[in-house]
Amino acid sequence: MLKKEIKAVHDKDLEAVLKNLNILDDVSQGERKCKFCDCIINMTNLQALFPESGDIKLVCEKAECIKKMYEYVGEKGIG
């Protein structure tokens, strides 16, 4: 069985991580969208993030978007 490392961020550290990535203001102001469904991302519905082409892509909490993310990052070899 293949093992893959998953990096996680605790809720209490999320703002600091987003600030370090220079996207906290964008998320707080509703200026970022889910990579897969285009819904507006906020601090409540943000489920995951990953790097792509020099940007940080965000994923909402919808089950179908999370599934698409796992498939997408697997295909692209991200992470």
Buried (B, 14 or more C-beta within 10 A) or exposed (E): EEEEEEEEBEEEEBBEEBEEBEBBEBBBEEEBBBBBEEEBBEEEBBBBBBEEEEEBBBBBBBEEBBEBBEEBBEEEEEE
